[in-house]
C-alpha cells in the first residue's frame, strides 16, 4: 500500500517542526524564558506529538494546518525573545 505524496510531505513537515519546537522548548527552559513562551512551545510540542501518532484518516488531522502555523509562530517567538535577550559582545 503506497501513501500519497502529499501525506508523506505533511508527515515529514510535522516531524521536522516537532523536532524544532522541542529543541526551542529545551533552550527556552535553560534560558529561563517567560512562562507564557514556555507554555506555548510546550502546548504545540504536545499537540504535534499527538497528531504525528494518529492515523491519517483521524478527524484530528484537520487541525494539522493550524497547528503547523502555531508551531512556526511559537518557534519564531522564541527566536525573537532569544535575540532580544542575548548579550552582544
C-alpha positions in Angstrom: 0.0 0.0 0.0 1.5 3.3 -1.1 1.0 6.6 0.7 0.0 9.6 -1.3 3.0 12.0 -1.8 1.2 14.9 -0.1 0.7 12.8 3.0 4.4 11.9 3.2 5.4 15.6 2.8 2.9 16.6 5.5 4.2 13.9 7.9 7.8 14.9 7.2 6.9 18.6 7.8 5.3 17.7 11.1 8.3 15.6 12.2 10.8 18.4 11.4 8.6 21.1 13.0 8.2 18.9 16.1 11.9 18.5 16.4 12.4 22.2 16.1 9.7 23.0 18.6 11.2 20.6 21.2 14.7 22.0 20.7 13.3 25.5 21.1 11.4 24.5 24.3 14.6 23.0 25.8 16.6 26.0 25.0 13.9 28.3 26.3 13.7 26.4 29.6 17.5 26.7 30.1 17.4 30.4 29.2 14.6 31.0 31.7 12.2 32.4 29.1 8.9 33.7 30.3 6.3 31.1 31.3 3.9 32.1 28.6 6.5 31.3 25.9 7.3 28.0 27.6 3.7 27.1 27.8 3.1 28.0 24.1 6.1 25.9 23.0 5.0 23.0 25.3 1.4 23.1 24.1 2.5 23.0 20.4 5.0 20.2 21.1 2.4 18.0 22.8 -0.2 18.5 20.1 2.3 17.9 17.3 3.4 14.7 19.0 -0.1 13.5 19.4 -1.1 14.4 15.8 2.1 12.6 14.5 1.0 9.4 16.2 -2.5 9.3 14.8 -3.5 7.5 11.5 -4.0 9.9 8.6 -7.8 9.2 8.5 -8.4 10.5 12.0 -10.6 13.7 12.4 -7.8 15.4 14.4 -5.7 15.6 11.2 -8.0 18.5 10.2 -6.2 20.5 12.9 -2.8 20.0 11.2 -2.7 23.2 9.1 -3.4 25.5 12.0 -1.1 23.5 14.3 1.8 23.9 11.9 1.2 27.6 11.7 1.1 27.8 15.6 4.3 25.8 15.7 6.1 28.1 13.3 4.8 31.1 15.2 5.9 29.7 18.5 9.5 29.0 17.3 9.6 32.5 15.8 8.5 34.0 19.1 11.3 32.0 20.9 13.9 33.2 18.3 12.8 36.8 18.8 12.9 36.5 22.5 16.3 34.9 22.4 17.8 37.6 20.1 16.4 40.3 22.4 18.0 38.7 25.5 21.4 37.6 24.1 24.3 39.8 25.1 26.2 41.4 22.3 29.9 41.3 22.5 
